């Protein structure tokens, strides 16, 4: 059981140039995530956390929709590495925004089998004017869309 975080961009950008010890981007996409076929843009990447691209996407702040975007809280057991990796992800996403690159992020929970119910994905429009870096997190079972019209 694992979280999978995917990103697709409307314009081509080599996201692997942002790879570091906290986050990595690879175009080797997992074949067990049906949401890949529902992605809006053709430039698709898998986002992995610490320690490298062989890792999964669980090493980020990932919360249920009901909790929304807010500061890390001790009771939610978010470790320092997850917080650090999510802060780095936010920095990268704001750079994409400044470059006027439309993108979407899909967060999917896999249980070792294909999730055939695409309708469980919640659509969220990302507005970085309303979500600051410390509050940003990934929302499970969501499609988080940023378009230049949200700028």
N, CA, C and O of each residue as an XYZ file, in Angstrom:
604
protein
N       0.845     -1.174      0.000
C       0.000      0.000      0.000
C       0.893      1.241      0.000
O       1.834      1.364      0.784
N       0.563      2.140     -0.900
C       1.448      3.270     -1.078
C       0.711      4.426     -1.731
O      -0.258      4.227     -2.463
N       1.176      5.622     -1.461
C       0.687      6.783     -2.193
C       1.515      6.951     -3.454
O       2.722      6.710     -3.465
N       0.846      7.367     -4.507
C       1.510      7.669     -5.766
C       1.166      9.115     -6.103
O      -0.006      9.491     -6.140
N       2.196      9.922     -6.350
C       1.987     11.308     -6.760
C       2.519     11.462     -8.177
O       3.678     11.156     -8.461
N       1.652     11.939     -9.058
C       1.991     12.142    -10.458
C       1.817     13.616    -10.792
O       0.989     14.302    -10.194
N       2.588     14.090    -11.734
C       2.429     15.458    -12.224
C       2.469     15.409    -13.741
O       3.265     14.682    -14.335
N       1.596     16.196    -14.357
C       1.684     16.368    -15.806
C       1.706     17.865    -16.093
O       1.089     18.664    -15.389
N       2.426     18.213    -17.135
C       2.563     19.624    -17.513
C       2.098     19.803    -18.956
O       2.262     18.919    -19.797
N       1.519     20.965    -19.215
C       1.066     21.257    -20.567
C       2.259     21.528    -21.476
O       2.300     21.057    -22.612
N       3.230     22.289    -20.974
C       4.434     22.591    -21.732
C       5.555     21.659    -21.261
O       5.581     21.234    -20.106
N       6.461     21.357    -22.161
C       7.588     20.492    -21.789
C       8.546     21.248    -20.871
O       8.918     22.389    -21.143
N       8.930     20.600    -19.798
C      10.015     21.050    -18.934
C      10.638     19.796    -18.352
O       9.924     18.868    -17.970
N      11.954     19.756    -18.280
C      12.641     18.590    -17.729
C      12.641     18.695    -16.207
O      13.525     19.315    -15.617
N      11.641     18.084    -15.583
C      11.516     18.162    -14.130
C      12.639     17.433    -13.399
O      12.874     17.695    -12.220
N      13.336     16.520    -14.079
C      14.442     15.815    -13.415
C      15.576     16.772    -13.036
O      16.427     16.434    -12.213
N      15.587     17.962    -13.634
C      16.591     18.956    -13.248
C      16.393     19.447    -11.813
O      17.306     20.025    -11.224
N      15.204     19.219    -11.251
C      14.924     19.598     -9.865
C      15.262     18.487     -8.872
O      15.134     18.683     -7.664
N      15.695     17.319     -9.368
C      15.982     16.201     -8.473
C      17.029     16.585     -7.431
O      18.036     17.220     -7.744
N      16.775     16.190     -6.198
C      17.700     16.452     -5.101
C      17.470     15.372     -4.048
O      16.758     14.402     -4.308
N      18.050     15.523     -2.887
C      17.927     14.478     -1.874
C      16.509     14.346     -1.322
O      16.186     13.321     -0.722
N      15.653     15.358     -1.507
C      14.315     15.336     -0.927
C      13.208     14.949     -1.892
O      12.143     14.502     -1.467
N      13.447     15.114     -3.178
C      12.400     14.876     -4.173
C      13.042     14.455     -5.482
O      14.132     14.912     -5.827
N      12.363     13.583     -6.205
C      12.866     13.225     -7.533
C      11.697     13.041     -8.485
O      10.596     12.662     -8.087
N      11.963     13.318     -9.740
C      10.980     13.201    -10.812
C      11.514     12.204    -11.827
O      12.672     12.281    -12.238
N      10.666     11.274    -12.225
C      11.049     10.317    -13.251
C       9.861     10.106    -14.188
O       8.705     10.184    -13.771
N      10.161      9.840    -15.447
C       9.089      9.562    -16.399
C       8.779      8.072    -16.469
O       7.976      7.646    -17.300
N       9.398      7.283    -15.616
C       9.031      5.870    -15.474
C       7.791      5.820    -14.588
O       7.887      5.878    -13.362
N       6.636      5.713    -15.217
C       5.372      5.776    -14.492
C       4.936      4.382    -14.046
O       5.140      3.407    -14.769
N       4.340      4.286    -12.863
C       3.845      2.983    -12.414
C       2.680      2.537    -13.291
O       1.825      3.347    -13.650
N       2.644      1.262    -13.633
C       1.598      0.772    -14.534
C       0.321      0.362    -13.803
O      -0.644     -0.059    -14.441
N       0.302      0.477    -12.492
C      -0.844      0.028    -11.704
C      -1.728      1.183    -11.224
O      -2.544      1.004    -10.320
N      -1.568      2.359    -11.821
C      -2.341      3.523    -11.409
C      -3.197      3.976    -12.603
O      -2.671      4.588    -13.533
N      -4.501      3.686    -12.591
C      -5.334      4.004    -13.748
C      -5.475      5.499    -14.002
O      -5.784      5.903    -15.123
N      -5.256      6.327    -12.988
C      -5.379      7.772    -13.160
C      -4.403      8.327    -14.192
O      -4.622      9.417    -14.721
N      -3.336      7.599    -14.484
C      -2.378      8.033    -15.509
C      -3.104      8.294    -16.823
O      -2.786      9.245    -17.537
N      -4.074      7.451    -17.137
C      -4.794      7.575    -18.402
C      -5.794      8.732    -18.390
O      -6.327      9.112    -19.433
N      -6.041      9.283    -17.216
C      -6.978     10.399    -17.079
C      -6.265     11.751    -16.980
O      -6.914     12.787    -16.836
N      -4.944     11.740    -17.056
C      -4.195     12.978    -16.884
C      -4.470     13.932    -18.043
O      -4.606     13.511    -19.192
N      -4.548     15.218    -17.724
C      -4.932     16.237    -18.690
C      -3.816     16.591    -19.682
O      -4.090     16.955    -20.826
N      -2.560     16.483    -19.238
C      -1.447     16.935    -20.069
C      -0.539     15.765    -20.424
O      -0.491     14.765    -19.707
N       0.182     15.898    -21.537
C       0.941     14.757    -22.047
C       2.340     14.582    -21.458
O       2.916     13.503    -21.595
N       2.906     15.596    -20.811
C       4.241     15.473    -20.211
C       4.069     14.980    -18.781
O       3.744     15.763    -17.888
N       4.286     13.681    -18.558
C       3.903     13.033    -17.304
C       5.123     12.540    -16.521
O       6.076     11.993    -17.076
N       5.045     12.762    -15.206
C       6.143     12.421    -14.316
C       5.618     11.774    -13.040
O       4.518     12.075    -12.578
N       6.417     10.894    -12.490
C       6.163     10.290    -11.184
C       7.028     11.043    -10.177
O       8.218     11.255    -10.412
N       6.435     11.444     -9.063
C       7.171     12.169     -8.025
C       7.466     11.218     -6.878
O       6.553     10.666     -6.264
N       8.729     11.034     -6.599
C       9.148     10.180     -5.488
C       9.861     11.034     -4.447
O      10.386     12.105     -4.753
N       9.869     10.555     -3.252
C      10.514     11.290     -2.172
C      11.841     10.689     -1.796
O      12.437      9.918     -2.548
N      12.285     11.053     -0.635
C      13.529     10.541     -0.086
C      13.467      9.027     -0.045
O      12.412      8.515      0.328
N      14.478      8.267     -0.387
C      15.827      8.721     -0.689
C      16.099      8.992     -2.162
O      17.058      9.698     -2.474
N      15.288      8.455     -3.093
C      15.575      8.677     -4.514
C      14.387      8.216     -5.345
O      13.329      7.894     -4.804
N      14.570      8.185     -6.686
C      13.448      7.832     -7.555
C      12.997      6.380     -7.419
O      11.942      6.014     -7.938
N      13.774      5.553     -6.734
C      13.344      4.177     -6.488
C      12.355      4.124     -5.324
O      11.749      3.087     -5.056
N      12.205      5.232     -4.654
C      11.322      5.330     -3.499
C       9.880      5.494     -3.959
O       9.595      5.539     -5.156
N       8.990      5.582     -3.004
C       7.586      5.820     -3.323
C       7.255      7.289     -3.054
O       8.144      8.095     -2.778
N       5.982      7.622     -3.137
C       5.550      9.000     -2.912
C       5.059      9.233     -1.488
O       4.490     10.287     -1.203
N       5.264      8.291     -0.605
C       4.746      8.403      0.765
C       5.525      9.383      1.633
O       5.078      9.729      2.726
N       6.676      9.832      1.163
C       7.537     10.687      1.974
C       7.244     12.177      1.781
O       8.157     12.995      1.677
N       5.959     12.509      1.735
C       5.496     13.888      1.624
C       4.339     14.073      2.600
O       3.813     13.100      3.139
N       3.953     15.307      2.822
C       2.752     15.580      3.616
C       1.542     15.267      2.739
O       1.277     15.967      1.762
N       0.825     14.228      3.087
C      -0.366     13.818      2.347
C      -1.503     13.714      3.350
O      -1.417     12.984      4.337
N      -2.563     14.454      3.080
C      -3.681     14.528      4.017
C      -4.998     14.233      3.320
O      -5.109     14.379      2.103
N      -5.999     13.815      4.095
C      -7.333     13.649      3.515
C      -7.957     14.999      3.193
O      -7.599     16.015      3.788
N      -8.879     15.001      2.261
C      -9.551     16.221      1.826
C     -10.173     16.974      3.002
O     -10.157     18.205      3.029
N     -10.710     16.251      3.956
C     -11.390     16.878      5.095
C     -10.462     17.781      5.905
O     -10.918     18.762      6.491
N      -9.173     17.465      5.946
C      -8.223     18.272      6.708
C      -7.720     19.467      5.914
O      -7.328     20.478      6.498
N      -7.725     19.366      4.608
C      -7.338     20.479      3.751
C      -5.908     20.941      3.940
O      -5.070     20.226      4.490
N      -5.647     22.151      3.473
C      -4.315     22.751      3.548
C      -4.178     23.463      4.890
O      -4.963     24.359      5.203
N      -3.198     23.072      5.671
C      -2.919     23.751      6.935
C      -1.534     23.369      7.429
O      -0.874     22.496      6.864
N      -1.115     24.022      8.469
C       0.225     23.797      9.017
C       0.383     22.371      9.536
O      -0.601     21.748      9.936
N       1.613     21.845      9.535
C       1.841     20.531     10.134
C       1.396     20.541     11.602
O       1.577     21.520     12.326
N       0.815     19.428     12.003
C       0.343     19.311     13.379
C       0.936     18.052     13.994
O       1.007     17.004     13.352
N       1.354     18.169     15.229
C       2.022     17.063     15.906
C       1.165     15.803     15.954
O       1.676     14.696     15.781
N      -0.132     15.967     16.187
C      -1.013     14.811     16.319
C      -1.160     14.024     15.018
O      -1.587     12.870     15.046
N      -0.808     14.636     13.863
C      -0.946     13.949     12.582
C       0.314     13.156     12.214
O       0.360     12.523     11.159
N       1.315     13.187     13.061
C       2.547     12.403     12.884
C       3.239     12.647     11.539
O       3.585     11.698     10.835
N       3.437     13.900     11.191
C       4.175     14.234      9.981
C       5.641     14.416     10.354
O       5.990     15.319     11.114
N       6.494     13.550      9.812
C       7.898     13.614     10.191
C       8.613     14.753      9.468
O       8.116     15.291      8.479
N       9.782     15.106      9.983
C      10.545     16.239      9.448
C      10.903     16.059      7.977
O      10.894     17.028      7.217
N      11.219     14.823      7.563
C      11.582     14.586      6.168
C      10.393     14.840      5.243
O      10.558     15.423      4.172
N       9.203     14.411      5.644
C       7.998     14.642      4.839
C       7.708     16.131      4.711
O       7.342     16.613      3.639
N       7.872     16.843      5.799
C       7.656     18.296      5.792
C       8.670     18.967      4.869
O       8.311     19.816      4.053
N       9.941     18.579      5.004
C      11.005     19.170      4.185
C      10.782     18.890      2.693
O      10.949     19.782      1.862
N      10.407     17.660      2.360
C      10.179     17.294      0.952
C       8.988     18.045      0.372
O       9.009     18.431     -0.797
N       7.952     18.255      1.176
C       6.770     18.972      0.710
C       7.072     20.460      0.510
O       6.573     21.074     -0.433
N       7.879     21.031      1.385
C       8.311     22.421      1.201
C       9.073     22.564     -0.118
O       8.891     23.539     -0.848
N       9.924     21.587     -0.412
C      10.690     21.610     -1.661
C       9.754     21.484     -2.860
O       9.937     22.173     -3.863
N       8.764     20.617     -2.764
C       7.794     20.462     -3.850
C       7.083     21.786     -4.117
O       6.904     22.176     -5.271
N       6.680     22.478     -3.051
C       6.004     23.773     -3.200
C       6.903     24.772     -3.930
O       6.436     25.513     -4.795
N       8.190     24.790     -3.583
C       9.136     25.684     -4.265
C       9.177     25.391     -5.762
O       9.184     26.308     -6.583
N       9.204     24.116     -6.105
C       9.258     23.724     -7.518
C       7.964     24.125     -8.222
O       7.999     24.641     -9.339
N       6.828     23.891     -7.576
C       5.547     24.232     -8.198
C       5.414     25.743     -8.400
O       4.855     26.184     -9.404
N       5.918     26.533     -7.462
C       5.850     27.988     -7.644
C       6.772     28.435     -8.789
O       6.484     29.419     -9.471
N       7.876     27.711     -8.997
C       8.737     28.025    -10.148
C       8.002     27.731    -11.454
O       8.089     28.504    -12.408
N       7.275     26.607    -11.492
C       6.486     26.287    -12.688
C       5.447     27.378    -12.937
O       5.221     27.790    -14.074
N       4.827     27.833    -11.864
C       3.827     28.885    -11.958
C       4.448     30.165    -12.538
O       3.863     30.800    -13.416
N       5.620     30.534    -12.047
C       6.294     31.744    -12.545
C       6.671     31.622    -14.020
O       6.758     32.623    -14.731
N       6.892     30.388    -14.473
C       7.198     30.137    -15.881
C       5.927     30.016    -16.724
O       5.995     29.735    -17.921
N       4.766     30.231    -16.094
C       3.455     30.127    -16.759
C       3.203     28.737    -17.334
O       2.655     28.595    -18.428
N       3.606     27.722    -16.590
C       3.391     26.340    -17.014
C       2.166     25.795    -16.292
O       2.134     25.737    -15.063
N       1.155     25.393    -17.066
C      -0.014     24.730    -16.499
C       0.379     23.319    -16.080
O       1.109     22.633    -16.796
N      -0.103     22.892    -14.928
C       0.205     21.536    -14.479
C      -0.914     20.994    -13.608
O      -1.740     21.739    -13.079
N      -0.916     19.684    -13.475
C      -1.833     19.018    -12.558
C      -1.031     18.017    -11.746
O      -0.027     17.471    -12.204
N      -1.499     17.793    -10.535
C      -0.891     16.804     -9.641
C      -1.990     15.821     -9.286
O      -3.073     16.223     -8.860
N      -1.720     14.551     -9.456
C      -2.679     13.523     -9.054
C      -2.070     12.744     -7.908
O      -0.934     12.277     -7.987
N      -2.847     12.610     -6.837
C      -2.429     11.841     -5.670
C      -3.374     10.656     -5.569
O      -4.587     10.824     -5.440
N      -2.807      9.453     -5.630
C      -3.623      8.244     -5.627
C      -3.110      7.278     -4.564
O      -1.902      7.124     -4.382
N      -4.019      6.647     -3.883
C      -3.672      5.616     -2.894
C      -3.820      4.272     -3.579
O      -4.896      3.932     -4.071
N      -2.741      3.509     -3.611
C      -2.803      2.185     -4.222
C      -2.721      1.135     -3.136
O      -2.083      1.333     -2.102
N      -3.365      0.037     -3.384
C      -3.372     -1.050     -2.393
C      -2.844     -2.334     -3.012
O      -3.274     -3.430     -2.654
N      -1.920     -2.190     -3.931
C      -1.367     -3.372     -4.579
C      -2.257     -3.888     -5.696
O      -1.922     -4.869     -6.360
N      -3.390     -3.229     -5.904
C      -4.272     -3.604     -6.999
C      -4.801     -2.332     -7.639
O      -4.727     -1.253     -7.050
N      -5.320     -2.458     -8.810
C      -5.784     -1.293     -9.552
C      -7.036     -0.724     -8.902
O      -7.986     -1.451     -8.611
N      -7.023      0.584     -8.680
C      -8.198      1.300     -8.200
C      -9.025      1.637     -9.430
O      -8.665      2.540    -10.186
N     -10.118      0.930     -9.642
C     -10.904      1.121    -10.861
C     -11.917      2.240    -10.745
O     -12.538      2.609    -11.742
N     -12.101      2.789     -9.559
C     -13.088      3.845     -9.375
C     -12.440      5.215     -9.508
O     -12.058      5.823     -8.508
N     -12.314      5.701    -10.735
C     -11.719      7.002    -11.000
C     -12.537      8.106    -10.348
O     -12.002      9.176    -10.056
N     -13.819      7.868    -10.115
C     -14.702      8.886     -9.554
C     -14.362      9.246     -8.119
O     -14.938     10.192     -7.581
N     -13.455      8.533     -7.482
C     -13.057      8.879     -6.118
C     -12.055     10.024     -6.098
O     -11.678     10.492     -5.024
N     -11.619     10.480     -7.260
C     -10.651     11.577     -7.339
C     -11.388     12.909     -7.212
O     -12.359     13.160     -7.925
N     -10.917     13.764     -6.296
C     -11.503     15.085     -6.076
C     -10.706     16.116     -6.870
O      -9.475     16.106     -6.830
N     -11.383     17.000     -7.586
C     -10.709     18.068     -8.324
C     -10.533     19.285     -7.427
O     -11.488     19.755     -6.808
N      -9.296     19.795     -7.361
C      -8.967     20.961     -6.545
C      -8.203     21.942     -7.425
O      -7.180     21.583     -8.008
N      -8.687     23.174     -7.526
C      -7.946     24.215     -8.236
C      -6.926     24.815     -7.279
O      -7.286     25.330     -6.221
N      -5.660     24.747     -7.653
C      -4.596     25.293     -6.814
C      -4.493     26.794     -7.018
O      -4.356     27.271     -8.144
N      -4.558     27.513     -5.946
C      -4.384     28.963     -5.986
C      -3.286     29.299     -4.986
O      -3.527     29.355     -3.780
N      -2.082     29.519     -5.495
C      -0.939     29.739     -4.618
C      -0.992     31.085     -3.905
O      -0.166     31.354     -3.033
N      -1.963     31.939     -4.268
C      -2.164     33.177     -3.519
C      -2.874     32.888     -2.195
O      -2.801     33.684     -1.259
N      -3.562     31.740     -2.125
C      -4.327     31.403     -0.924
C      -3.678     30.306     -0.086
O      -4.074     30.081      1.058
N      -2.686     29.626     -0.647
C      -2.026     28.528      0.064
C      -0.553     28.891      0.208
O       0.165     28.969     -0.789
N      -0.094     29.115      1.448
C       1.322     29.446      1.601
C       2.152     28.165      1.708
O       1.609     27.069      1.849
N       3.435     28.317      1.641
C       4.346     27.175      1.589
C       4.215     26.266      2.808
O       4.245     25.043      2.669
N       4.073     26.836      3.984
C       3.999     26.022      5.203
C       2.690     25.248      5.312
O       2.633     24.219      5.985
N       1.648     25.733      4.661
C       0.348     25.056      4.716
C       0.172     24.016      3.614
O      -0.676     23.130      3.719
N       0.969     24.127      2.566
C       0.782     23.242      1.420
C       0.990     21.787      1.802
O       1.912     21.452      2.546
N       0.134     20.941      1.292
C       0.281     19.491      1.410
C      -0.386     18.872      0.189
O      -1.094     19.555     -0.551
N      -0.164     17.608     -0.015
C      -0.844     16.882     -1.074
C      -2.139     16.333     -0.482
O      -2.155     15.861      0.655
N      -3.209     16.395     -1.245
C      -4.510     15.902     -0.790
C      -4.743     14.536     -1.423
O      -4.734     14.393     -2.646
N      -4.952     13.533     -0.569
C      -5.103     12.177     -1.093
C      -6.338     12.065     -1.985
O      -7.343     12.747     -1.787
N      -6.222     11.189     -2.961
C      -7.283     10.947     -3.945
C      -7.770     12.234     -4.594
O      -8.969     12.508     -4.644
N      -6.819     13.016     -5.089
C      -7.196     14.291     -5.691
C      -6.461     14.541     -6.994
O      -5.426     13.942     -7.285
N      -7.039     15.450     -7.763
C      -6.394     16.034     -8.938
C      -6.268     17.506     -8.597
O      -7.272     18.215     -8.527
N      -5.054     17.970     -8.385
C      -4.788     19.347     -8.023
C      -4.308     20.056     -9.286
O      -3.234     19.753     -9.806
N      -5.103     20.991     -9.770
C      -4.835     21.626    -11.054
C      -4.408     23.076    -10.866
O      -5.066     23.849    -10.170
N      -3.297     23.424    -11.497
C      -2.882     24.827    -11.545
C      -2.919     25.256    -13.004
O      -2.332     24.606    -13.869
N      -3.605     26.343    -13.265
C      -3.563     26.903    -14.611
C      -3.146     28.367    -14.482
O      -3.338     29.001    -13.444
N      -2.579     28.876    -15.554
C      -2.082     30.247    -15.513
C      -3.204     31.238    -15.252
O      -2.943     32.378    -14.868
N      -4.436     30.824    -15.453
C      -5.556     31.712    -15.131
C      -5.748     31.855    -13.629
O      -6.430     32.777    -13.183
N      -5.148     30.940    -12.825
C      -5.201     31.021    -11.356
C      -4.088     31.893    -10.806
O      -4.027     32.122     -9.599
N      -3.227     32.372    -11.647
C      -2.018     33.088    -11.238
C      -2.309     34.307    -10.418
O      -1.385     35.008    -10.004
